[in-house]
Amino acid sequence: MNRYPRWKYITILVILLLGVLYSLPNLFGEVPAVQVSPTSSVAQVDQALMTRVQTVLNAASIPFNGMLADPTGVKVRLATTDVQLKAKDALQKALGQNYTVALNLLSATPQWLQSIGALPMYLGLDLRGGVHFLMQVDMTSALNKQFDRQINDIRHRLREEKVPLAGVSRDGNSLVAKFKDTATRDRGEEVLRHEMKEMTVAEQGDTRLSLTPTPVALKQFQEQAVQQNVLTLRNRVNELGVSEPIIQQQGPDRVVVQLPGVQDTAKAKDILGRTASLEIHMVDDEHTDGPTLAEAAKGLVPPGDDFYLSGRDNEPLLVKKLSVLTGEDIASASAGFDSRNNEPAVHITLDTRGARIFGQLTRDNVGRRMAIILVEKSKGEVITAPVIREPITGGQVQISGRMSVKDAQDVALLLRAGALAAPMEIIEERTIGPSLGAENIAKGVHSVLWGFVAITLFMIFYYRRMGLYSALALGVNVLMLVALLSLLQATLTLPGIAAIALTVGMAIDANVLINERIREELRVGHTAHAAIHAGYSRAFATILDSNVTNFIAGVALFSYGSGPVRGFAVVLCLGILTSMFSAVLVSRALVNLTYGRQRKLDHISI
């Protein structure tokens, strides 16, 4: 009556073995390390860099436990944090400014476990340590950029409708469009009222129009600026491989950034600050003579221009300040090669708006030069300044000109990450050391452990052998939950550990229901085998109902919560699933193995 078919025992055994295997990596922890990453296209990640790093460490008598290279840089495993700091100082001094040397943590999981995909759980900022930033969005700069875009839009739309425009200027939070006479102004007003629906158009004198953003459009733009910055930072950090970052909006104009495992604050700032944008400007053809360029190099730049040194040849250029196209109009970017000369290049696809503007720009400026500028860390660099030979339509743009393959890959990566809608300033900075994270882990583990011990002692005292089986099933539940979190590469935070402790308390409830049901069946005179069968089968409906309601609460927390609340919800929901498996199947298998083969069963230890 109380026997499982053999395949069920084999299935449970295989699941238990997999649970043990995928839980193991969490026992090995992490070791201190330093990461050497190139900061310029001159520096490369190759065997020569690994040899150089090894030579520097040997010369400084700094022992290390291994070295590996990946696309982000060379990582060196070290024994202690003291040795880690010494290695960082020695490497930074020897390698110079072409490389960034950052403190890091690496998993100590053996290679054979990694080869089968058995990896430890990601740990959140509160458990692993890392850096926390609160960043303020500069809305004034965001509005300035938006007004520049709208000035360009007004010019393009009036040009398309063949309405002559005398000029557009900014007056506070409004734009003033100037026309040569009243009739032209009336035509321009009709066009702008139809095309610029996000702005209020009003007459200002006989030949001017005033355009002011509506309050709704202004609020919507500010919200979009913050959301774009959040998306850009997330893309950039993800591209650089920082594991499980937290980047989310806080309030109307602030962004929280948490980077677990990053111990080096300077490195974290570098990661956040490396978001680049692309801008296209026209070269000032009126000031191309040598004396003017020489004066500009000394700081005497003509009004309305910026001075740049173009590309690797350091060609002096005067470029118009007003950008005609920005990185916000880029749909995608990828590294590749120029089909004409097979040189490395970046292939860019513009969105519909960008393709329209770029097509008109190249159509109106055939024979003139345009400058493609990469803006990074508030500094612009002219990547190339080609002559426009013919109109370029279709939104396909190529950037080339004496760049290496790595240059092309870096530029494409930066452009894919997007452009910041506005500059951001760090107004709060907090570093959580790995020692504090280890202390949080110890406290969390102790809470789960002592809770498990207390429940085990109570179950054995109150339900005898059946209580022992319930405790063993509870242990399997915790094992399966840890294995599942590791397999899914979920991020464990302190609230997540609290959810594990809560799961331990909730999971035993199912076994209490089963054991009490068995007792009731025995009290009414049913045989021991009948009582076991009825206890498990009739208690299942109640167990399912209680777990479904808890699961719904967990889903609601995940749907409407954020950050640590969602982490708590994930662990809670997974714990409910594993508790169903362990309380019903595993404990029943243990009972069946003990009592199932006894034909005449007179007594159950319950």
DOVEX-615485 format. One record per residue (C-alpha): y, z, x; residue number from 1. Coordinates in Angstrom, 3 decimals, decimal comma, always signed. Layout:
BEGIN
         py         pz         px   pos
          Y          Z          X   NUM
...
//
This chain:
BEGIN
         py         pz         px   pos
     +0,000     +0,000     +0,000     1
     +2,463     +0,959     +2,728     2
     +1,775     -1,671     +5,339     3
     +3,988     -4,410     +6,731     4
     +2,515     -7,793     +7,634     5
     +2,288     -8,284    +11,372     6
     +5,125    -10,810    +11,492     7
     +7,568     -8,197    +10,196     8
     +6,682     -5,792    +13,000     9
     +7,037     -8,611    +15,546    10
    +10,412     -9,627    +14,089    11
    +11,730     -6,054    +14,237    12
    +10,436     -5,671    +17,808    13
    +12,085     -8,920    +18,948    14
    +15,408     -7,879    +17,353    15
    +15,206     -4,495    +19,086    16
    +14,535     -6,125    +22,468    17
    +17,468     -8,498    +21,994    18
    +19,618     -5,528    +20,983    19
    +18,734     -3,700    +24,189    20
    +19,320     -6,822    +26,281    21
    +22,747     -7,617    +24,843    22
    +23,857     -3,978    +24,890    23
    +23,051     -3,514    +28,589    24
    +26,211     -5,182    +30,004    25
    +28,362     -2,419    +28,508    26
    +26,709     +0,125    +30,835    27
    +27,860     -1,583    +34,040    28
    +31,594     -1,292    +33,402    29
    +34,245     -3,016    +35,500    30
    +35,234     -2,981    +39,147    31
    +38,709     -3,285    +40,729    32
    +39,617     -6,759    +41,980    33
    +42,523     -8,855    +43,193    34
    +43,243    -12,349    +41,911    35
    +44,953    -14,945    +44,090    36
    +46,589    -17,726    +42,037    37
    +48,742    -20,650    +43,230    38
    +52,355    -20,683    +42,040    39
    +53,247    -24,212    +43,122    40
    +51,657    -27,629    +43,323    41
    +51,536    -27,310    +47,106    42
    +48,958    -24,539    +46,858    43
    +45,429    -25,384    +45,714    44
    +42,322    -23,414    +44,700    45
    +39,620    -24,670    +47,043    46
    +37,162    -23,587    +49,705    47
    +39,947    -23,445    +52,289    48
    +41,771    -20,813    +50,184    49
    +38,597    -18,715    +49,898    50
    +38,099    -18,901    +53,662    51
    +41,716    -17,910    +54,233    52
    +41,436    -14,926    +51,864    53
    +38,250    -13,795    +53,610    54
    +39,917    -14,100    +57,023    55
    +42,905    -11,999    +55,914    56
    +40,687     -9,240    +54,490    57
    +38,494     -9,154    +57,592    58
    +41,544     -9,013    +59,878    59
    +42,889     -6,042    +57,882    60
    +39,441     -4,332    +57,940    61
    +39,305     -4,259    +54,146    62
    +35,709     -4,318    +52,801    63
    +34,949     -6,359    +49,661    64
    +31,875     -6,769    +47,464    65
    +32,049    -10,429    +46,625    66
    +34,330    -13,353    +45,982    67
    +34,407    -16,114    +43,393    68
    +36,683    -19,024    +42,540    69
    +37,573    -20,501    +39,155    70
    +40,373    -22,803    +37,927    71
    +42,822    -19,886    +37,711    72
    +42,350    -18,679    +41,300    73
    +40,201    -16,718    +43,730    74
    +38,947    -13,282    +42,628    75
    +37,762    -10,644    +45,097    76
    +35,670     -7,625    +44,019    77
    +36,571     -4,316    +45,678    78
    +35,100     -0,827    +45,707    79
    +38,032     +1,421    +44,698    80
    +41,587     +1,168    +43,406    81
    +42,920     +2,368    +46,787    82
    +41,201     -0,524    +48,549    83
    +42,474     -2,811    +45,770    84
    +46,110     -1,897    +46,503    85
    +45,638     -2,374    +50,257    86
    +44,041     -5,788    +49,689    87
    +46,887     -6,880    +47,425    88
    +49,562     -5,940    +49,979    89
    +47,706     -7,617    +52,847    90
    +47,041    -10,854    +50,939    91
    +50,564    -11,159    +49,536    92
    +52,061    -10,685    +52,989    93
    +49,745    -13,237    +54,583    94
    +49,764    -15,922    +51,863    95
    +53,507    -15,979    +51,190    96
    +55,361    -17,202    +48,108    97
    +53,034    -20,108    +47,297    98
    +50,498    -17,673    +45,854    99
    +50,616    -14,771    +43,406   100
    +48,334    -11,833    +44,178   101
    +47,674     -9,719    +41,079   102
    +45,597     -6,619    +40,385   103
    +42,697     -7,282    +38,041   104
    +39,427     -5,906    +36,689   105
    +36,124     -7,803    +36,751   106
    +32,891     -7,145    +34,917   107
    +30,126     -5,605    +37,037   108
    +27,385     -7,161    +34,864   109
    +24,530     -8,623    +36,976   110
    +24,393    -12,394    +37,198   111
    +21,007    -12,661    +35,477   112
    +22,440    -11,076    +32,345   113
    +25,523    -13,293    +32,441   114
    +23,290    -16,369    +32,728   115
    +21,806    -15,671    +29,257   116
    +25,215    -14,979    +27,715   117
    +24,910    -11,192    +27,777   118
    +28,457     -9,988    +28,365   119
    +30,231     -6,695    +27,694   120
    +32,593     -6,229    +24,775   121
    +36,230     -6,915    +25,372   122
    +38,152     -3,667    +25,520   123
    +41,564     -3,253    +23,952   124
    +44,706     -2,072    +25,684   125
    +44,036     +1,593    +24,849   126
    +40,552     +1,510    +26,444   127
    +40,920     -0,898    +29,347   128
    +44,507     -0,390    +30,347   129
    +47,028     -3,169    +30,661   130
    +50,641     -3,920    +29,846   131
    +52,647     -3,698    +26,636   132
    +55,951     -5,502    +26,086   133
    +58,394     -5,453    +23,206   134
    +60,498     -8,608    +23,367   135
    +63,769     -9,414    +21,593   136
    +64,505    -12,983    +20,480   137
    +68,015    -14,193    +21,361   138
    +69,061    -15,555    +17,969   139
    +72,463    -16,682    +19,261   140
    +70,819    -19,100    +21,683   141
    +68,403    -20,211    +18,973   142
    +71,317    -21,089    +16,696   143
    +73,079    -22,915    +19,539   144
    +70,002    -25,104    +20,072   145
    +69,716    -25,715    +16,327   146
    +73,351    -26,832    +16,103   147
    +72,796    -29,206    +19,051   148
    +69,828    -30,730    +17,195   149
    +71,880    -31,085    +14,026   150
    +74,716    -32,809    +15,921   151
    +72,190    -35,377    +17,149   152
    +70,753    -35,748    +13,627   153
    +74,210    -36,397    +12,162   154
    +74,923    -39,078    +14,773   155
    +71,570    -40,812    +14,298   156
    +71,673    -40,770    +10,496   157
    +75,225    -42,119    +10,307   158
    +74,366    -44,772    +12,910   159
    +71,347    -45,870    +10,851   160
    +73,586    -46,258     +7,769   161
    +76,199    -48,070     +9,898   162
    +78,920    -45,471     +9,197   163
    +81,410    -45,259    +12,139   164
    +81,829    -41,730    +13,477   165
    +84,785    -40,568    +15,580   166
    +82,997    -37,445    +16,824   167
    +81,134    -34,246    +15,925   168
    +82,132    -30,794    +17,152   169
    +81,181    -27,228    +16,418   170
    +83,526    -24,732    +14,794   171
    +81,910    -21,293    +14,640   172
    +78,865    -21,545    +12,380   173
    +79,908    -24,938    +11,054   174
    +79,964    -28,522    +12,304   175
    +82,982    -30,784    +11,888   176
    +82,391    -34,546    +11,604   177
    +85,467    -36,735    +12,261   178
    +86,034    -40,206    +10,798   179
    +88,758    -42,806    +11,300   180
    +89,910    -42,938     +7,653   181
    +89,289    -41,552     +4,152   182
    +87,042    -44,413     +3,028   183
    +84,739    -43,964     +6,010   184
    +84,719    -40,224     +5,409   185
    +83,625    -40,768     +1,794   186
    +80,762    -43,025     +2,904   187
    +79,735    -40,454     +5,535   188
    +79,894    -37,656     +2,959   189
    +77,542    -39,541     +0,649   190
    +75,035    -40,099     +3,473   191
    +75,177    -36,532     +4,788   192
    +74,886    -34,925     +1,350   193
    +71,704    -36,938     +0,807   194
    +70,230    -36,515     +4,303   195
    +71,394    -33,006     +5,378   196
    +70,213    -31,020     +2,355   197
    +69,924    -27,830     +4,391   198
    +73,703    -27,845     +4,937   199
    +76,675    -27,477     +2,613   200
    +79,022    -30,476     +3,021   201
    +82,716    -29,967     +2,241   202
    +85,805    -32,101     +2,755   203
    +88,260    -30,896     +5,388   204
    +91,444    -32,925     +5,273   205
    +91,544    -36,699     +4,863   206
    +89,234    -37,656     +7,740   207
    +86,948    -34,684     +8,337   208
    +83,831    -33,148     +6,845   209
    +82,661    -29,575     +7,340   210
    +78,891    -28,939     +7,392   211
    +77,685    -25,328     +7,107   212
    +74,021    -24,208     +6,990   213
    +73,061    -22,624     +3,659   214
    +72,050    -18,905     +3,789   215
    +68,499    -19,829     +2,770   216
    +68,218    -22,479     +5,511   217
    +69,709    -20,081     +8,081   218
    +67,207    -17,331     +7,228   219
    +64,334    -19,800     +7,218   220
    +65,348    -21,124    +10,633   221
    +65,496    -17,612    +12,126   222
    +62,022    -16,842    +10,767   223
    +60,679    -20,117    +12,134   224
    +62,257    -19,432    +15,540   225
    +60,400    -16,110    +15,851   226
    +57,141    -17,641    +14,580   227
    +57,422    -20,514    +17,053   228
    +57,991    -18,073    +19,916   229
    +54,929    -16,080    +18,851   230
    +52,824    -19,260    +18,713   231
    +54,166    -20,487    +22,057   232
    +53,460    -17,190    +23,828   233
    +49,970    -17,057    +22,320   234
    +49,196    -20,616    +23,414   235
    +50,510    -19,992    +26,910   236
    +48,589    -16,749    +27,422   237
    +45,412    -18,309    +25,997   238
    +45,732    -21,322    +28,315   239
    +45,930    -18,949    +31,288   240
    +42,742    -17,142    +30,263   241
    +43,996    -13,595    +29,562   242
    +41,197    -12,099    +27,474   243
    +41,956    -10,995    +23,909   244
    +45,754    -10,661    +24,065   245
    +47,687     -9,233    +21,126   246
    +50,852    -11,218    +20,358   247
    +52,458    -10,551    +16,988   248
    +55,828    -10,330    +15,281   249
    +57,428     -6,926    +14,754   250
    +60,468     -6,869    +12,505   251
    +62,784     -9,841    +11,959   252
    +63,476    -10,735    +15,605   253
    +61,021     -8,907    +17,857   254
    +57,599     -9,759    +19,292   255
    +54,939     -7,356    +20,613   256
    +52,806     -8,601    +23,520   257
    +49,783     -6,647    +24,776   258
    +47,684     -7,960    +27,663   259
    +44,545     -5,840    +28,196   260
    +43,160     -5,713    +31,725   261
    +46,368     -6,873    +33,401   262
    +47,420     -4,072    +35,717   263
    +50,195     -5,940    +37,487   264
    +53,401     -5,853    +35,418   265
    +55,069     -8,482    +37,588   266
    +52,147    -10,844    +37,023   267
    +52,325    -10,253    +33,275   268
    +56,032    -11,070    +33,248   269
    +55,275    -14,236    +35,185   270
    +52,688    -15,239    +32,568   271
    +55,162    -14,714    +29,748   272
    +58,034    -16,389    +31,568   273
    +56,202    -19,580    +32,492   274
    +56,546    -21,245    +29,120   275
    +58,277    -24,545    +29,804   276
    +59,982    -27,076    +27,599   277
    +60,749    -30,744    +28,044   278
    +64,222    -32,164    +27,528   279
    +65,449    -35,751    +27,773   280
    +69,070    -36,300    +28,828   281
    +71,033    -39,411    +29,681   282
    +72,192    -39,852    +33,281   283
    +75,997    -40,002    +33,652   284
    +76,487    -43,598    +34,828   285
    +80,263    -43,137    +35,103   286
    +79,983    -40,746    +38,059   287
    +77,439    -42,319    +40,361   288
    +79,640    -42,823    +43,419   289
    +78,933    -40,884    +46,596   290
    +82,118    -38,747    +46,758   291
    +81,660    -37,484    +43,188   292
    +78,009    -36,555    +43,837   293
    +78,995    -34,836    +47,083   294
    +81,606    -32,769    +45,242   295
    +79,085    -31,945    +42,489   296
    +76,640    -30,691    +45,119   297
    +79,339    -28,222    +46,216   298
    +79,822    -26,981    +42,638   299
    +82,608    -29,290    +41,402   300
    +80,650    -30,742    +38,487   301
    +82,508    -33,008    +35,999   302
    +82,935    -31,516    +32,498   303
    +79,969    -32,184    +30,194   304
    +77,555    -32,769    +33,094   305
    +74,911    -30,809    +35,020   306
    +73,957    -31,443    +38,640   307
    +70,287    -31,864    +39,595   308
    +68,220    -32,931    +42,558   309
    +65,677    -35,370    +41,142   310
    +61,960    -35,253    +42,001   311
    +60,525    -34,810    +45,459   312
    +63,084    -37,143    +47,037   313
    +65,884    -34,708    +46,099   314
    +68,029    -37,564    +44,799   315
    +71,364    -36,127    +43,531   316
    +71,993    -36,822    +39,851   317
    +74,662    -36,010    +37,303   318
    +73,086    -35,595    +33,879   319
    +74,750    -35,208    +30,486   320
    +74,476    -31,618    +29,225   321
    +73,639    -32,615    +25,663   322
    +69,905    -33,200    +25,261   323
    +68,851    -36,132    +23,106   324
    +65,245    -35,002    +22,691   325
    +63,445    -31,677    +23,252   326
    +59,897    -30,393    +23,582   327
    +59,918    -29,336    +19,926   328
    +59,291    -33,000    +19,077   329
    +56,089    -33,183    +21,173   330
    +52,855    -33,437    +19,186   331
    +50,476    -33,412    +22,182   332
    +50,399    -33,814    +25,962   333
    +47,549    -34,634    +28,357   334
    +47,127    -35,389    +32,046   335
    +45,937    -38,853    +33,039   336
    +46,763    -41,844    +35,229   337
    +49,306    -44,652    +35,124   338
    +47,455    -47,852    +34,181   339
    +49,732    -49,965    +36,408   340
    +49,353    -48,172    +39,758   341
    +46,675    -45,532    +39,038   342
    +49,056    -42,685    +39,935   343
    +48,758    -39,293    +38,170   344
    +50,837    -39,138    +34,987   345
    +51,409    -37,090    +31,846   346
    +50,862    -38,877    +28,533   347
    +52,981    -37,501    +25,681   348
    +52,738    -38,214    +21,972   349
    +55,876    -37,505    +19,942   350
    +55,935    -36,493    +16,292   351
    +57,507    -38,717    +13,639   352
    +61,016    -37,389    +14,142   353
    +60,760    -37,567    +17,936   354
    +59,389    -41,115    +17,849   355
    +62,308    -42,234    +15,665   356
    +64,935    -40,627    +17,905   357
    +63,321    -41,863    +21,140   358
    +62,975    -45,385    +19,786   359
    +66,661    -45,489    +18,846   360
    +67,668    -43,947    +22,194   361
    +65,814    -46,550    +24,265   362
    +67,005    -49,352    +21,995   363
    +70,674    -48,382    +22,482   364
    +70,475    -47,709    +26,220   365
    +68,513    -50,589    +27,770   366
    +69,472    -50,843    +31,449   367
    +70,620    -47,214    +31,708   368
    +68,790    -44,248    +33,224   369
    +67,474    -41,251    +31,378   370
    +66,400    -37,977    +32,971   371
    +63,212    -36,205    +31,899   372
    +63,804    -32,521    +32,659   373
    +61,207    -29,754    +32,668   374
    +62,899    -26,428    +31,880   375
    +60,972    -23,413    +33,110   376
    +62,270    -19,849    +33,460   377
    +65,726    -21,064    +32,373   378
    +65,804    -23,491    +35,320   379
    +65,672    -27,241    +34,910   380
    +63,891    -29,672    +37,195   381
    +64,237    -33,437    +36,880   382
    +60,663    -34,724    +36,925   383
    +61,674    -38,363    +36,845   384
    +64,766    -40,446    +36,038   385
    +63,545    -43,948    +35,102   386
    +65,631    -46,940    +34,049   387
    +65,065    -47,947    +30,408   388
    +63,723    -51,511    +30,695   389
    +62,988    -52,102    +27,005   390
    +62,895    -50,210    +23,677   391
    +59,958    -47,765    +23,482   392
    +58,651    -47,356    +19,943   393
    +55,507    -45,748    +18,553   394
    +56,109    -42,289    +20,023   395
    +54,003    -42,802    +23,184   396
    +55,837    -41,600    +26,338   397
    +54,555    -41,448    +29,898   398
    +55,915    -39,240    +32,695   399
    +55,012    -40,329    +36,223   400
    +56,551    -40,518    +39,638   401
    +55,007    -39,099    +42,788   402
    +53,228    -36,170    +41,172   403
    +49,808    -34,867    +42,161   404
    +46,877    -34,512    +39,766   405
    +47,497    -30,774    +39,608   406
    +51,200    -31,350    +38,894   407
    +50,243    -33,562    +35,957   408
    +47,749    -30,982    +34,671   409
    +50,276    -28,142    +34,966   410
    +53,039    -30,077    +33,218   411
    +50,683    -31,117    +30,405   412
    +49,474    -27,532    +30,011   413
    +53,033    -26,213    +29,803   414
    +54,053    -28,852    +27,283   415
    +50,963    -28,245    +25,139   416
    +51,918    -24,581    +25,000   417
    +55,175    -25,621    +23,368   418
    +58,795    -24,697    +23,838   419
    +60,374    -21,363    +23,097   420
    +62,744    -21,764    +20,174   421
    +65,023    -19,191    +21,831   422
    +65,134    -17,087    +25,019   423
    +63,479    -13,674    +24,880   424
    +64,378    -10,437    +26,617   425
    +61,971     -7,585    +27,379   426
    +63,518     -4,459    +25,820   427
    +60,498     -2,160    +26,191   428
    +57,824     -2,168    +28,863   429
    +54,804     +0,092    +29,079   430
    +51,849     +0,077    +31,458   431
    +48,585     +1,821    +30,574   432
    +46,489     +2,512    +33,650   433
    +42,720     +2,044    +33,731   434
    +42,281     +5,787    +34,293   435
    +43,876     +6,561    +30,922   436
    +41,694     +3,879    +29,359   437
    +38,590     +5,460    +30,914   438
    +39,641     +8,834    +29,495   439
    +39,970     +7,325    +26,011   440
    +36,516     +5,738    +26,345   441
    +35,002     +9,082    +27,411   442
    +36,532    +10,890    +24,446   443
    +35,401     +8,193    +22,033   444
    +31,845     +8,121    +23,385   445
    +31,637    +11,933    +23,239   446
    +32,762    +11,939    +19,606   447
    +30,056     +9,414    +18,664   448
    +27,428    +11,215    +20,773   449
    +28,058    +14,709    +19,402   450
    +28,248    +13,352    +15,869   451
    +24,894    +11,628    +16,395   452
    +23,326    +14,816    +17,844   453
    +24,586    +16,961    +14,955   454
    +23,262    +14,521    +12,349   455
    +19,886    +14,255    +14,168   456
    +19,432    +18,041    +14,278   457
    +20,300    +18,373    +10,598   458
    +17,949    +15,551     +9,530   459
    +15,019    +16,926    +11,532   460
    +15,622    +20,452    +10,207   461
    +15,953    +19,338     +6,579   462
    +13,483    +16,432     +6,367   463
    +10,997    +17,201     +9,186   464
     +9,207    +14,089    +10,490   465
    +10,889    +11,807     +7,959   466
    +14,201    +13,139     +9,253   467
    +13,144    +12,231    +12,803   468
    +12,398     +8,674    +11,692   469
    +15,809     +8,542    +10,005   470
    +17,438     +9,659    +13,265   471
    +15,536     +7,000    +15,230   472
    +16,667     +4,376    +12,716   473
    +20,234     +5,649    +13,170   474
    +19,908     +5,174    +16,932   475
    +18,711     +1,611    +16,342   476
    +21,745     +1,099    +14,111   477
    +24,162     +2,082    +16,897   478
    +22,230     -0,079    +19,376   479
    +22,354     -3,122    +17,082   480
    +26,062     -2,597    +16,378   481
    +26,945     -2,494    +20,091   482
    +24,760     -5,559    +20,765   483
    +26,375     -7,485    +17,913   484
    +29,902     -6,618    +19,077   485
    +28,980     -7,726    +22,597   486
    +27,360    -10,949    +21,395   487
    +30,434    -11,823    +19,309   488
    +32,710    -10,840    +22,208   489
    +34,722     -8,670    +19,827   490
    +37,554     -6,487    +21,086   491
    +36,818     -2,766    +20,947   492
    +39,767     -0,400    +20,586   493
    +40,034     +3,337    +19,994   494
    +40,096     +2,776    +16,192   495
    +36,945     +0,674    +16,716   496
    +35,197     +3,653    +18,305   497
    +36,347     +5,723    +15,313   498
    +34,700     +3,099    +13,083   499
    +31,425     +3,488    +15,040   500
    +31,573     +7,263    +14,505   501
    +32,233     +6,681    +10,792   502
    +29,342     +4,180    +10,633   503
    +26,985     +6,823    +12,063   504
    +27,930     +9,185     +9,223   505
    +27,733     +6,496     +6,550   506
    +24,473     +4,960     +7,787   507
    +22,518     +8,213     +7,455   508
    +23,468     +8,320     +3,778   509
    +20,956     +5,562     +3,017   510
    +18,121     +7,565     +4,581   511
    +19,195    +10,680     +2,680   512
    +18,901     +8,708     -0,571   513
    +15,435     +7,416     +0,420   514
    +14,133    +10,838     +1,478   515
    +15,464    +12,573     -1,654   516
    +13,868     +9,888     -3,799   517
    +10,514    +10,441     -2,053   518
    +10,835    +14,194     -2,701   519
    +11,481    +13,591     -6,387   520
     +8,433    +11,355     -6,664   521
     +6,280    +14,019     -5,015   522
     +7,625    +16,725     -7,364   523
     +6,561    +14,813    -10,473   524
     +3,021    +14,546     -9,123   525
     +2,836    +11,047     -7,653   526
     +0,586    +10,463     -4,674   527
     +2,104    +10,372     -1,179   528
     +1,683     +6,587     -0,829   529
     +3,197     +5,985     -4,267   530
     +6,092     +8,321     -3,442   531
     +6,889     +6,445     -0,190   532
     +6,741     +3,085     -1,935   533
     +8,916     +4,260     -4,843   534
    +11,352     +6,029     -2,511   535
    +12,176     +2,873     -0,587   536
    +12,037     +0,378     -3,460   537
    +13,976     +2,397     -6,063   538
    +16,621     +3,742     -3,667   539
    +17,425     +0,236     -2,410   540
    +19,623     -0,659     -5,408   541
    +21,759     +2,441     -4,913   542
    +21,990     +1,817     -1,154   543
    +23,031     -1,790     -1,747   544
    +25,718     -0,802     -4,271   545
    +27,277     +1,813     -1,990   546
    +27,283     -0,531     +1,016   547
    +28,743     -3,447     -0,962   548
    +31,697     -1,300     -2,093   549
    +32,278     -0,133     +1,485   550
    +32,019     -3,732     +2,706   551
    +34,652     -4,839     +0,177   552
    +36,988     -2,128     +1,479   553
    +36,367     -3,339     +5,044   554
    +37,114     -6,961     +4,086   555
    +40,365     -5,835     +2,431   556
    +41,384     -3,954     +5,596   557
    +40,646     -7,044     +7,695   558
    +42,520     -9,378     +5,345   559
    +45,701     -7,347     +4,990   560
    +45,724     -5,294     +8,167   561
    +46,763     -6,267    +11,680   562
    +45,995     -5,244    +15,260   563
    +43,936     -2,013    +15,507   564
    +43,414     -1,909    +11,717   565
    +41,591     -5,260    +11,830   566
    +39,519     -4,032    +14,783   567
    +38,511     -0,982    +12,746   568
    +37,584     -3,242     +9,817   569
    +35,430     -5,570    +11,948   570
    +33,386     -2,693    +13,393   571
    +33,072     -1,093     +9,953   572
    +31,763     -4,291     +8,299   573
    +29,310     -5,016    +11,113   574
    +28,155     -1,385    +11,012   575
    +27,392     -1,693     +7,295   576
    +25,208     -4,756     +7,947   577
    +23,289     -3,111    +10,806   578
    +22,840     +0,114     +8,819   579
    +21,158     -1,828     +6,002   580
    +18,717     -3,302     +8,512   581
    +17,953     -0,026    +10,299   582
    +17,840     +2,317     +7,281   583
    +15,583     +0,105     +5,164   584
    +13,470     -1,987     +7,543   585
    +13,242     +0,050    +10,775   586
    +12,677     +3,446     +9,178   587
    +10,131     +1,922     +6,764   588
     +8,317     +0,329     +9,709   589
     +8,075     +3,735    +11,456   590
     +6,756     +5,381     +8,265   591
     +4,256     +2,567     +7,713   592
     +2,972     +2,844    +11,283   593
     +2,453     +6,597    +10,811   594
     +1,088     +6,857     +7,269   595
     +0,202     +3,312     +6,242   596
     -3,323     +3,232     +7,669   597
     -4,373     +6,545     +6,079   598
     -6,285     +5,655     +2,908   599
     -6,140     +9,197     +1,553   600
     -2,775    +10,738     +2,283   601
     -2,385    +14,319     +1,070   602
     +0,800    +15,425     +2,801   603
     +4,060    +13,957     +4,112   604
     +6,210    +15,889     +6,569   605
     +9,377    +15,860     +4,464   606
//
